[in-house]
Amino acid sequence: MTATRGLCIRLFGGPVAEGVTAAPVLRQDPSDGPISVASVHPIERLRYVARAGWGAPDVLAAEAAWALADLADREPHAVLPSCRRLLDRHPGCGPMWWVAARIVTAGDPVAEGESCADALECDLTEALLDDALPPGARIVRRGGVSDVASADVVVVRVDALGPGAMVIPAAARGRLAAARAGGGPSWAEAGVGRILPPRLWDALVRKLSPVEGRPGVIVDLTGVERVAGPHGAQPPRLALAGCDCPEPPELLARW
């Protein structure tokens, strides 16, 4: 079985390898219907993801999961080096670490990659967050200091979250600082794959800290009252305890 679904062509474009057969690739919105494009070798798809300088963490990780599943079916020995290359290029992307860790430790990496991609694409965190927020409260997800000053809750979407800290977009740092200065509550939106266990989080921090020019900054969890994830909104301690990500030695050692 080969994983053929993915968003790589639509998102990143690029040349099609000579001799590759055509195959349907689904759009991100299933209502758009399938489109006929030429597929590419999974290594090429992974190169597109590795080189992508933009894209939401869940979108990048879902595309990586489909491509890694395809690669595990064709060239299983290439899966671990490919995971490491992806993490070198996107060190602050929690879902990428989650996908890599689950595929590397899976008995059936093809099925696991497809399962990870489905979970990322069907994430219900945003809806669960909306249900959990206080009715009638003024919620601020973006904006400046003046917006935060009158907010009841400030919500920050995180790229990754671990014991005591989180990775957030650089643009959100000022908003979070304003919420802390005003003493108001902050909630972290941490969807599928964004909560990491201690040792994998430490590996992320080592990779992210020396890299300049990468999106995402590490901040502590001061003022964060709730973490909204695929299991609902919980205090940070409970959200971290429910982490479903393994800690494979292959991703903990320096490479």
N, C-alpha and C positions, 0 to 999 in steps of 0.2 A: 504494500500500500504506500502511495506517495502523496504527501501533502501538497496540493496545488493551489489552495486558497492563499490570499495575501493581498496587501495593498501596495507593494513595492513599486510596481509599474505606475500606478496612479499617483503615488506620492513623490517618487524620486526620479522617474523617467530614466533615460540612459539608453545606450545601444543594446541591441539584442545579439546574443552570440550566434555566430554562423552555425547552421545546422540544427538549431533548437526548434522543436516542433511547437505548433500553436496549441494553446490550451486556454479555457475560459478562466478569468480571474474575477472574483466578486468585488463589487464596490463596497465601500464602508457602509453605506445605507442599503440594506437588502431590497428596499422598495425600488431602487433604481434598476434592479435587474442585472444579470451578468453581462459583461462586455467581452468581446473576443479580442485578445491581444496575444502576442507571442510571449510565452513564459521564458524564464532564464534559468540557468543553473543555480542551485541554492547558494553556492559560493558567491556568485555575482549579486544575488539578492542581499546577502549578508554584507557585502562590500558597500552597497547602497546605504544600508542601515548604519554601518560603521561611519560612513562619511557624512551622514546627515547632520547638518548643523542646527536643525530645528526639528520640531515635532513633539507632540505630547508624549510623556513617558509610556503611557499605555499603548499608544499607536506604534511607537518604535518597538516596544517589547513584543507586541502581538505579531508584528511582521517578522521579527527575529525568531519567534517561536515557530511560526509556520515554516520558515526557511530552515531552521535547525531540525525540525521534524523531517523535512524532505532530505536534508543532508544525512541524518542518522539512518535513513532508509538506503541511501546510495553509498555513502562513505562514512561509516560510523567512527573510524579513527580520526576524522577531521573535526568532530564535534567539539571536543575540549579546546583545541587551539582556537577554534572560531569563537567560542564563548569568551575566552580570554581576550581576544582582539576586540570584541564588542565592548567588554568592560573597560578596556584601556581607553576606548574612544568615548564611552558614555559612563564614566565612573560614578556620577551622582544619580543615575537612573535606577531607582529601587526595583521597579518591575523587571529590568534587564537582569539584575542579580538574582531575582526570584526565579525567572525563567531558566537562567543558566544553572542554578543550583538544583532545580527540580529535574531538569533534563539529564544533567550529569549523574545524578543518583538514581535515575529511574531504571527499572528492569526492562521496560519497553519505552525507549526514548522517543520513538515515533508517536505513539499514542499519548505520551506525556506532553510532548510539544503541542500537539493538536488540542489537548485538554487545557493547557495553559493559555493558548491563543483564544479559545472559546471563552474562558473565564474572564480574560481581559476585555474582550469585545462585548460581553454581556454583563459587565459590572453594574450593579444596582446601587452603588454607594451614594451617588448624587441624590437619588430618590429617597433613600433611607435617611440621608442628612436632612433633606427638606422636611420629612415627617418628624424628625427628632427636634428640630429647632422650635423654640417657644412660639406659640401662636401670637401673631400680632407684633412680634419683636422686629426692630429695624436691623436688618442684616446687611453687613457690608462685606463684599467679596473683592472689591477693587475700589480704587479711588485714592484720594489724598488725606492729609491729616484732618482737614475740616470734616470730611465724611466720617472718619473714625471717631471724632469727638462726640458725634451725636448718635453713635451706633449702640445697640444693645448687645450685639455679638459680632465679632470680626472673624470671618472664616478665611483661612489660608489653605490653599491646596498645596500639599507637600509632594516633592519628587521621591522622597524616601524618609523613613522614620525608624529610629533605633533607640536603644536605652539612653534616655536623657537628652536627646537632640534630634534634629530633623534637617533635611535639605529642602530649602524653599527657593523659588525663583528670586534672583537678585532684586527684581522690581518690587517684590512683596516685603522686603526687609523693613523699609520705612513705615509701611502700614502696620506691621507687627510691632515695631518699636513705639509707634504712636498709641497703639492699643495698650501696651504695657505701661507707658507713661501715664495714661489716663486711668489705669486701674480696671479697665473693662475686661470682660472675659474674651478669650480667643478659643476658637475651635479649629482643629486640624482636619482637613479632608484627605484621608489616606486610603485610596481605593485598592483594588486587588494588586497584590505583590509589592506594595509600598512599605509594609512593615517588615523589618528584617531582624533576625536574631542577633545576639550580642557579637559573636565572632565574625559573622558576615558583615555586620555594621562596622566593626573595627577595620575590616579589609576595605570597605567602601571609603572610610575616612582617610586611610593611608593613600588610596588611589586619588581621591579628589583633592586633598590638601595641596599637593605640589603642582597641580595643573592650573595654569593661568589661562584666562579667557574662556573658561567653560561656564555655561550657565549653571546657576545653583550655588547657594552659600549655606554653610552649616550654622545653625543657631540652636540654642538650648530650648527646653520646653517650658521655660518660665511663663506663667500666665495661661498655658493651654489647659483648659478644663475638660474638654472632651476630644476624643479622636473618633471621627466618623469613618467607618470602613464597611466592607461587605457584610459584616455581622451587626451593623447598627452603630450608634454613638455610645462610646464607653469612656470611662476615665483612662488616661494614658497607660496606667499600670495594667489594667485588664486587657486593653487593646494589644499591648506588647506580649502579654501572657498567651494570647490566642494566635500568635504568629504561626503560620503553617509552612515555613520555609526551612529546609535542611541546611546544614553547614558542611558541605563537602570539603575535605582537605585540599582537593585540587584547586579550589578557589580561595583558600585561606593563606596558602603559602605565597611568597613573592615570586613573580615570574617576569 
